[in-house]
Amino acid sequence: MGWLIDPKERSVFVMGIDRTFQIIDEPKTVLPVPEFAKEIQLTVERIFSWINKS
């Protein structure tokens, strides 16, 4: 599983463990995480709020 974060497009490209791909750009969407991290609930909006603070 991996994420590629595109700050210019404000989207997250997600590669799943099953080798599927998706682009997530809806701010309230919770990003998928591996099973061991299922308690983590990160949204696209939260990721970009951290990026914008730096």
C-alpha positions in Angstrom: 0.0 0.0 0.0 1.2 3.5 -0.8 0.1 7.1 -1.1 1.4 9.6 -3.6 0.3 13.1 -2.4 -0.1 15.8 -5.1 -0.3 19.2 -3.4 -0.9 21.0 -6.7 -4.0 19.0 -7.5 -4.9 18.4 -3.8 -5.3 14.7 -4.4 -3.9 11.5 -3.1 -3.0 8.7 -5.5 -3.5 5.4 -3.6 -2.0 2.0 -4.6 -3.8 -0.7 -2.6 -2.2 -4.0 -1.4 -4.1 -5.7 -4.2 -2.4 -3.5 -6.8 -5.5 -1.5 -7.5 -5.2 2.3 -8.0 -7.4 5.2 -7.1 -7.2 8.9 -7.0 -8.9 10.5 -4.0 -9.6 14.2 -4.1 -12.8 14.7 -2.0 -11.8 16.5 1.2 -13.9 14.5 3.6 -12.9 11.1 2.2 -11.1 8.8 4.7 -7.9 7.4 3.1 -7.4 3.7 3.1 -4.7 2.3 5.4 -3.2 -1.1 5.9 -5.0 -3.5 8.3 -2.4 -2.9 11.1 -3.2 0.9 11.1 -7.0 0.6 10.8 -7.5 2.9 13.8 -6.0 5.8 11.8 -8.7 7.9 10.2 -7.0 10.4 7.9 -8.9 12.5 5.4 -7.7 14.2 2.3 -8.6 17.5 4.0 -6.4 16.7 7.1 -3.4 15.7 5.0 -3.5 19.0 3.1 -4.1 21.1 6.2 -0.7 19.7 7.5 1.0 20.5 4.2 -0.4 24.0 4.1 1.0 24.8 7.6 4.6 24.2 6.6 
